[in-house]
Amino acid sequence: MNASHIAGAIHADAAGPHPRWLDVPEDVNALLPGLWSRHVAKDGQGVLTITGRSVTEIAEEVGTPAYLLDEDDLRARATAFRTAFDGWDVYYAGKSFLCTAVARWVSEEGLGVDVCTGGELAVALRAGVDPARIGLHGNNKSVVELRTAIEAGVGRIIVDSFDEIGRLGELAEQLGATPRVMVRVTTGVEAHTHEYIATAHEDQKFGFSIAGGAALRALRECHDHPRLELIGIHSHIGSQIFEPDGFEVAARRTLRLRAEAAKIIGLELPELDLGGGFGIAYTSEDSPATPGQLADALTKIIQSECEALGATVPHLSIEPGRAISGPTTFALYRVGTVKPVELDGGHTRLYVSIDGGMSDNIRTALYGADYSATLASRRSGAEPVLSRVVGVHCEGGDILVRDEFLPSDIAPGDLLAVPAVGAYCRSMASNYNHVPRPPVIGVRDGRLTTLVRRETIEDLLRLDVG
């Protein structure tokens, strides 16, 4: 497993104008298989296809930009986690991407759904997900959100502050309910990822500190409340993690907390959730683990720690999101302008402007994430040239693909595809510069289904009531 840095090229040891990991391709038309869903390929003319449908046909039918989601690939990834983690509960982390169709698909494949707002909860319920298989996260849940969760019969609420414990307890008394709760803890793990998506170090907003004693006090407070059913401990160390070391430290510290709580409150908590954050491949630099490799590593860690503590193994759960949704989807754009820019040292970079941008993929601008791209509408015999894919927005930081080799003859009107955009792209999309958000199109056996329709200017004006 490769411990690549989520912040990408801005932290790379670069030689010249591009990072060392980016090689000049032997064939600029070739796809890197690990970056695309299993039903994406190129035909004899170099046109990208998904389940046999060419992107040129799709662009004519649905327009650009668009997110194209391989339904069977998403279902297969969900099933792979369920099968590998047999005996565990697997919750799909809806924050990576959620719509009613995806919530329904993962539920049909045997997964629960993890949500972190009232809006995500509403989508899961609308999709028909069994409420008992829904978990509710969030560091600042409102009274309305908590009430909705209790009334819907959500299977577990992951509490994140003493204020919330009190708020939830009062609601439970008013409603005559006994919600099942887990306590989210911070384990002090410094995950090898960008600081904005590392969530287990002490100086951040999530959870109760184990080291500071707040976690044990929160467990005791939940246990002592007559209307709260304390079922376990929850830990999440961050996102886009490649190495198991952080999970090992987190498991050791949460299990020691569990053992300490058993002595003090007289209850060996039955459940432990290790969260998600499993990495995927965005570029040739990334080598993610398979669900089977992850399951083997985490199971050994838990069994070893429980044996050392003389404790029973708790019922375990995980929350993969990106690892399921991320590789299933690519973004399809149309090139608008191409501009060569002279760099120091006699180098040239080709700036390729497409009809999307940071409004449909904020990750590169937000924390320097790396992506790849390919010419999607034809085969090229031109030499590869160092390129940067940029968007339509009035921002110098409106970059989608910081470093890529594209054919030197790429031109206005060509189609460009960016893989691995299924997680945290549509879900974090905005209307910056009043640009409508693209649609999400499901593709299965060559058939297209609109999962989330394209926004229009009329949609934007309808919200403007001034």
For each residue, the residues with C-beta under 8 A, 3 or more apart:
1: 242 243 244 287 288 289 293
2: 242 285 286 287
3: 192 242 243
4: 242 279 285 286 287
5: 8 11 12 192 193 194
6: 193 194 197 239 240 367 368 369
7: 10 11 194 367 368 369
8: 5 11 12 19 283 364 368 369 370 402
9: 12 14 18 19 368 370 402 403
10: 7 368
11: 5 7 8 368
12: 5 8 9 19 20 21
13: 19 20
14: 9 17 18 19 20
15: 20
16: 345 347
17: 14 343 345 347 349 386
18: 9 14 22 386 403
19: 8 9 12 13 14 22 285 403
20: 12 13 14 15
21: 12 283 284 285
22: 18 19 283 284 285 403 404 405
23: 284
24: 384 405
25: 28 30 384 405
26: 30
27: 30
28: 25 375 380 382 383 384 405 406 407
29: 42 46 374 375 379 380 407
30: 25 26 27
31: 35 36 40 41 42 48 374
32: 35 36 281 284 372
33: 36
34: 281 286
35: 31 32 281 282 283 327 372 419 420
36: 31 32 33 40 327 330 419 420
37: 40 50 70 73 327 328 329 330
38: 70 72 73 76
39: 50 51 52 70 72 73 443
40: 31 36 37 48 49 50 70 330 419
41: 31 48 49
42: 29 31 46 47 48 49 379
43: 46 47 49 54
44:
45: 378 379
46: 29 42 43 375 378 379 380
47: 42 43 54 55 56 376 377 378 379
48: 31 40 41 42 54 55 374 376 377 415 417
49: 40 41 42 43 52 53 54 55
50: 37 39 40 53 55 58 68 70 330 443
51: 39 70 72 443 444 445 446
52: 39 49 445 446
53: 49 50 57 58 443 446 448
54: 43 47 48 49 57 58
55: 47 48 49 50 58 59 68 332 376 377 415 417
56: 47 59 60 377 415
57: 53 54 60 61
58: 50 53 54 55 61 62 66 68 332 441 443 448
59: 55 56 62 63 64 66 332 334 377 415
60: 56 57
61: 57 58 448
62: 58 59 66 439 441 448 450 454
63: 59 66 454
64: 59 332 333 334 355 356 415 438
65: 331 332 333 334 354 355 356 360 438
66: 58 59 62 63 331 332 438 439 440 441 454
67: 329 330 331 332 360 421 422 425 426 438 439 440 441
68: 50 55 58 329 330 331 332 441 443
69: 74 328 329 422 440 441 442 443 451
70: 37 38 39 40 50 51 73 74 328 329 443 444
71: 74 75 105 328 442 443 444 449
72: 38 39 51 75 76 444 445
73: 37 38 39 70 76 77 327 328
74: 69 70 71 77 78 102 105 106 324 325 328 422
75: 71 72 78 79 105 108 109
76: 38 72 73 79 80
77: 73 74 80 81 323 324 325 327 328
78: 74 75 81 82 90 92 105 106 109 110 111 324
79: 75 76 82 83 109 110
80: 76 77 83 84 290 291 292
81: 77 78 84 85 90 111 291 318 320 323 324
82: 78 79 85 86 90 109 110 111
83: 79 80 86 291
84: 80 81 290 291 292 294 295
85: 81 82 88 90 291 295 316 318
86: 82 83 295
87: 316
88: 85 295 315 316 317 318
89: 112 315 316 317 318
90: 78 81 82 85 110 111 112 317 318 319 320
91: 111 112 113 114 133 135 317 318 319
92: 78 102 103 106 111 112 113 114 319 320 321 324 325
93: 96 114 276 319 320 321 322
94: 97 98 103 113 114 115 116 120 123 124 321
95: 98 114 115 116 120 321 424 427
96: 93 321 322 324 325 326 422 423 424 427
97: 94 102 321 325 329 422 423 424 425 426 427 440
98: 94 95 102 103 113 115 120 123 124 427
99: 102 103 123 440 451 452
100: 103 104 123 126 127
101: 104 105 127 442 449 451
102: 74 92 97 98 99 105 106 325 451
103: 92 94 98 99 100 106 107 113 123 124 126 127 129
104: 100 101 107 108 127 128 129
105: 71 74 75 78 101 102 108 109
106: 74 78 92 102 103 109 111 113 324
107: 103 104 110 111 112 113 127 128 129 130 133
108: 75 104 105
109: 75 78 79 82 105 106
110: 78 79 82 90 107
111: 78 81 82 90 91 92 106 107 133
112: 89 90 91 92 107 129 130 133 134 135 155
113: 91 92 94 98 103 106 107 124 129 133 134 135
114: 91 92 93 94 95 134 135 137 319 321
115: 94 95 98 120 121 123 124 134 135 136 137
116: 94 95 120 136 137 138
117: 120 121 138 145
118: 121 122 142 144 145 148
119: 122 123
120: 94 95 98 115 116 117 123 124
121: 115 117 118 124 125 134 136 145 148 149 152 154
122: 118 119 125 126
123: 94 98 99 100 103 115 119 120 126 127
124: 94 98 103 113 115 120 121 127 129 134
125: 121 122 128 129 131 134 152
126: 100 103 122 123
127: 100 101 103 104 107 123 124
128: 104 107 125
129: 103 104 107 112 113 124 125 133 134
130: 107 112 133 134
131: 125 134 152 153 154 155
132: 153 154 155
133: 91 107 111 112 113 129 130 155
134: 112 113 114 115 121 124 125 129 130 131 152 154 155
135: 91 112 113 114 115 154 155 156 157 158 182 319
136: 115 116 121 141 145 149 154 156 157 158
137: 114 115 116 158 160 184
138: 116 117 141 145 158 160
139: 160 161 205 206
140: 160 161 164
141: 136 138 145 146 149 157 160 164 167
142: 118 145 146
143: 146 147 167 171
144: 118 147 148
145: 117 118 121 136 138 141 142 148 149
146: 141 142 143 149 150 157 164 167 168 171
147: 143 144 150 151 171 175
148: 118 121 144 145 151 152
149: 121 136 141 145 146 152 154 157 179
150: 146 147 153 154 157 171 172 175 177 179
151: 147 148 175 177
152: 121 125 131 134 148 149
153: 131 132 150
154: 121 131 132 134 135 136 149 150 157 179
155: 112 131 132 133 134 135 180
156: 135 136 180 181 182 231
157: 135 136 141 146 149 150 154 168 179 180 181 182
158: 135 136 137 138 181 182 183 184 234 273
159: 164 165 168 181 182 183 184 218 222
160: 137 138 139 140 141 164 184 206 207 208
161: 139 140 164 165 208
162: 165 166 217 218 221
163: 166 167
164: 140 141 146 159 160 161 167 168
165: 159 161 162 168 169 218 221 222 225 228
166: 162 163 169 170
167: 141 143 146 163 164 170 171
168: 146 157 159 164 165 171 172 179 181 228
169: 165 166 172 173 225 227 228
170: 166 167 173 174
171: 143 146 147 150 167 168 174 175 177
172: 150 168 169 175 176 177 178 179 225 227 228
173: 169 170 176 227
174: 170 171
175: 147 150 151 171 172
176: 172 173
177: 150 151 171 172 227
178: 172 227 228 229
179: 149 150 154 157 168 172 227 228 229
180: 155 156 157 229 231
181: 156 157 158 159 168 222 228 229 230 231
182: 135 156 157 158 159 230 231 232 233 234 271 273
183: 158 159 208 215 218 219 222 230 232 233 234
184: 137 158 159 160 206 207 208 234 235 236
185: 207 208 209 210 215 218 233 234 235 254 257
186: 199 200 201 202 204 206 207 208 209 210 215
187: 200 210 235 237 249 250 253 254
188: 200 201 202 209 210 211 249 253
189: 200 201 237 238 246 249 250 253
190: 198 200 201 246
191: 198 199 200 201 237 238 241 246 277
192: 3 5 241 242 243 246
193: 5 6 197 198 238 239 240 241 277
194: 5 6 7 197 198 240 367 368 369
195: 198
196: 366 367
197: 6 193 194 238 239 240 277 367
198: 190 191 193 194 195 201 204 237 238 239
199: 186 191 204 206 207 236 237 238 239
200: 186 187 188 189 190 191 207 235 236 237 238 246 250
201: 186 188 189 190 191 198 204
202: 186 188 209 211 212
203:
204: 186 198 199 201
205: 139
206: 139 160 184 186 199 236
207: 160 184 185 186 199 200 215 234 235 236
208: 160 161 183 184 185 186 214 215 217 218
209: 185 186 188 202 212 213 214 215
210: 185 186 187 188 215 216 253 254 257
211: 188 202
212: 202 209 215
213: 209 216 217
214: 208 209 217 218
215: 183 185 186 207 208 209 210 212 218 219 233 257
216: 210 213 219 220 257 260 261 264
217: 162 208 213 214 220 221
218: 159 162 165 183 185 208 214 215 221 222
219: 183 215 216 222 223 230 233 257 261 265 269
220: 216 217 223 224 261 264 265
221: 162 165 217 218 224 225
222: 159 165 181 183 218 219 225 228 230
223: 219 220 228 230 261 265 267
224: 220 221 265
225: 165 169 172 221 222 228
226:
227: 169 172 173 177 178 179
228: 165 168 169 172 178 179 181 222 223 225
229: 178 179 180 181
230: 181 182 183 219 222 223 267 269
231: 156 180 181 182 269 270 271
232: 182 183 269 270 271 272 273 314 315
233: 182 183 185 215 219 254 257 258 269 271 272 273
234: 158 182 183 184 185 207 272 273 275
235: 184 185 187 200 207 250 251 254 272 273 274 275
236: 184 199 200 206 207 273 274 275 276 277 319
237: 187 189 191 198 199 200 241 246 247 250 275 277
238: 189 191 193 197 198 199 200 241 246 277
239: 6 193 197 198 199 276 277 322
240: 6 193 194 197 277 279 280 322
241: 191 192 193 237 238 246 247 277 278 279
242: 1 2 3 4 192 279 286 287 288 289
243: 1 3 192 246
244: 1 247 248 289 294 297 298 301
245: 248 249
246: 189 190 191 192 200 237 238 241 243 249 250
247: 237 241 244 250 251 274 297 298 301
248: 244 245 251 252 301
249: 187 188 189 245 246 252 253
250: 187 189 200 235 237 246 247 253 254 274
251: 235 247 248 254 255 272 274 298 301 302 305
252: 248 249 255 256 301 305
253: 187 188 189 210 249 250 256 257
254: 185 187 210 233 235 250 251 257 258 272 274
255: 251 252 258 259 272 302 305 306 309 311
256: 252 253 259 260 309
257: 185 210 215 216 219 233 253 254 260 261
258: 233 254 255 261 262 268 269 272 311 314
259: 255 256 262 263 309 311
260: 216 256 257 263 264
261: 216 219 220 223 257 258 264 265 267 269
262: 258 259 265 266 267 268 269 311
263: 259 260 266
264: 216 220 260 261
265: 219 220 223 224 261 262
266: 262 263
267: 223 230 261 262
268: 258 262 311 312
269: 219 230 231 232 233 258 261 262 272 314
270: 231 232 314 315
271: 182 231 232 233 314 315 316 317
272: 232 233 234 235 251 254 255 258 269 302 314 315 316 317
273: 158 182 232 233 234 235 236 316 317 318 319
274: 235 236 247 250 251 254 298 316 317 318
275: 234 235 236 237 318 319
276: 93 236 239 318 319 320 321 322 323
277: 191 193 197 236 237 238 239 240 241 322
278: 241 288 289 294 320 322 323
279: 4 240 241 242 286 288 289 322 323
280: 240 286 288 322 323 326 327 420 423
281: 32 34 35 284 286 287 288 327 420
282: 35 286 369 370 371 372 419 420
283: 8 21 22 35 286 370 371 372
284: 21 22 23 32 281 372
285: 2 4 19 21 22 370
286: 2 4 34 242 279 280 281 282 283
287: 1 2 4 242 281
288: 1 242 278 279 280 281 323
289: 1 242 244 278 279 293 294 297
290: 80 84 293 294
291: 80 81 83 84 85 294 295 320 323
292: 80 84 295 296
293: 1 289 290 296 297
294: 84 244 278 289 290 291 297 298
295: 84 85 86 88 291 292 298 299
296: 292 293 299 300
297: 244 247 289 293 294 300 301
298: 244 247 251 274 294 295 301 302 316 318
299: 295 296 302 303
300: 296 297 303 304
301: 244 247 248 251 252 297 298 304 305
302: 251 255 272 298 299 305 306 313 314 316
303: 299 300 306 307 313
304: 300 301 307 308
305: 251 252 255 301 302 308 309
306: 255 302 303 309 311 312 313 314
307: 303 304 310
308: 304 305
309: 255 256 259 305 306
310: 307
311: 255 258 259 262 268 306
312: 268 306
313: 302 303 306 316
314: 232 258 269 270 271 272 302 306
315: 88 89 232 270 271 272
316: 85 87 88 89 271 272 273 274 298 302 313
317: 88 89 90 91 271 272 273 274
318: 81 85 88 89 90 91 273 274 275 276 298
319: 90 91 92 93 114 135 236 273 275 276
320: 81 90 92 93 276 278 291 323 324
321: 92 93 94 95 96 97 114 276 324 325 423
322: 93 96 239 240 276 277 278 279 280 325 326 422 423 424
323: 77 81 276 278 279 280 288 291 320 326
324: 74 77 78 81 92 96 106 320 321 328
325: 74 77 92 96 97 102 321 322 328 329 422 423
326: 96 280 322 323 329 420 421 422 423
327: 35 36 37 73 77 280 281 419 420 422
328: 37 69 70 71 73 74 77 324 325 422
329: 37 67 68 69 70 97 325 326 420 421 422 425 440
330: 36 37 40 50 67 68 417 418 419 420 421
331: 65 66 67 68 356 360 361 417 418 421 425 438
332: 55 58 59 64 65 66 67 68 376 415 416 417
333: 64 65 354 355 356 389 415 416 417 418
334: 59 64 65 354 355 413 414 415 416
335: 338 352 353 354 410 411 412 413 414 415 416
336: 353 354 355 392 412
337: 353 412
338: 335 350 351 352 353 410 411 412
339: 350 351 353
340: 348 349 350 351
341: 348 349 350 351
342: 347 348
343: 17 346 347 348 349
344: 347
345: 16 17
346: 343
347: 16 17 342 343 344 386
348: 340 341 342 343 385 386
349: 17 340 341 343 386 387 388
350: 338 339 340 341 385 386 387 388 406 408 410
351: 338 339 340 341 387 388 390
352: 335 338 387 388 389 390 406 410 416
353: 335 336 337 338 339 390 391 392
354: 65 333 334 335 336 357 389 390 391 392 400 416
355: 64 65 333 334 336 392
356: 64 65 331 333 359 360 361 391 392 400 438
357: 354 360 361 390 391 392 393 398 400 435
358: 361 362 364 365 391 393 395 397 398 399 400 432
359: 356 362 391 393 429 430 431 432 433 435 437
360: 65 67 331 356 357 425 426 429 437 438
361: 331 356 357 358 364 371 400 418 421 425 429
362: 358 359 365 366 425 428 429 430
363: 366 367 369 371 424 425 428
364: 8 358 361 368 369 370 371 399 400 401 402
365: 358 362 395 397 398 399
366: 196 362 363 369 428
367: 6 7 194 196 197 363
368: 6 7 8 9 10 11 194 364 402
369: 6 7 8 194 282 363 364 366
370: 8 9 282 283 285 364 401 402 403
371: 282 283 361 363 364 389 400 401 402 404 418 419 420 421
372: 32 35 282 283 284 401 404 418 419 420
373: 387 389 400 401 404 406 416 417 418
374: 29 31 48 406 416 417 419
375: 28 29 46 378 380 406 407 410 414 415 416
376: 47 48 55 332 414 415 416 417
377: 47 48 55 56 59 414 415
378: 45 46 47 375 414
379: 29 42 45 46 47
380: 28 29 46 375 407 409 410
381:
382: 28 385 407 408 409
383: 28 407 408
384: 24 25 28 405 406 407 408
385: 348 350 382 405 406 407 408
386: 17 18 347 348 349 350 403 404 405
387: 349 350 351 352 373 401 404 405 406 410
388: 349 350 351 352 399 401 402 403 404
389: 333 352 354 371 373 399 400 401 404 416 418
390: 351 352 353 354 357 398 399 400
391: 353 354 356 357 358 359 398 399 400
392: 336 353 354 355 356 357 398 433 435
393: 357 358 359 398 432 433 435
394: 398 433
395: 358 365 398 432
396:
397: 358 365
398: 357 358 365 390 391 392 393 394 395
399: 358 364 365 388 389 390 391 402
400: 354 356 357 358 361 364 371 373 389 390 391 418
401: 364 370 371 372 373 387 388 389 404 418
402: 8 9 364 368 370 371 388 399
403: 9 18 19 22 370 386 388
404: 22 371 372 373 386 387 388 389 401
405: 22 24 25 28 384 385 386 387
406: 28 350 352 373 374 375 384 385 387 410 416
407: 28 29 375 380 382 383 384 385 410
408: 350 382 383 384 385
409: 380 382
410: 335 338 350 352 375 380 387 406 407 414 416
411: 335 338 414
412: 335 336 337 338
413: 334 335
414: 334 335 375 376 377 378 410 411
415: 48 55 56 59 64 332 333 334 335 375 376 377
416: 332 333 334 335 352 354 373 374 375 376 389 406 410
417: 48 55 330 331 332 333 373 374 376
418: 330 331 333 361 371 372 373 389 400 401 421
419: 35 36 40 282 327 330 371 372 374
420: 35 36 280 281 282 326 327 329 330 371 372 423
421: 67 326 329 330 331 361 371 418 425 426
422: 67 69 74 96 97 322 325 326 327 328 329 425
423: 96 97 280 321 322 325 326 420 427
424: 95 96 97 322 363 427 428
425: 67 97 329 331 360 361 362 363 421 422 428 429
426: 67 97 360 421 429 437 438 440 452
427: 95 96 97 98 423 424
428: 362 363 366 424 425
429: 359 360 361 362 425 426 437 438
430: 359 362 437
431: 359 434 435 436 437 455 460
432: 358 359 393 395 435
433: 359 392 393 394
434: 431 457 460
435: 357 359 392 393 431 432
436: 431 454 455 456 457 459 460
437: 359 360 426 429 430 431 454 455
438: 64 65 66 67 331 356 360 426 429 454 455
439: 62 66 67 450 451 452 453 454
440: 66 67 69 97 99 329 426 450 451 452
441: 58 62 66 67 68 69 448 449 450 451
442: 69 71 101 448 449 450 451
443: 39 50 51 53 58 68 69 70 71 446 447 448 449
444: 51 70 71 72 447 449
445: 51 52 72
446: 51 52 53 443
447: 443 444
448: 53 58 61 62 441 442 443
449: 71 101 441 442 443 444
450: 62 439 440 441 442 453
451: 69 99 101 102 439 440 441 442
452: 99 426 439 440
453: 439 450
454: 62 63 66 436 437 438 439
455: 431 436 437 438 459 460
456: 436 459 460
457: 434 436 460 461
458: 461 462
459: 436 455 456 462 463
460: 431 434 436 455 456 457 463 464
461: 457 458 464
462: 458 459
463: 459 460
464: 460 461
465:
466:
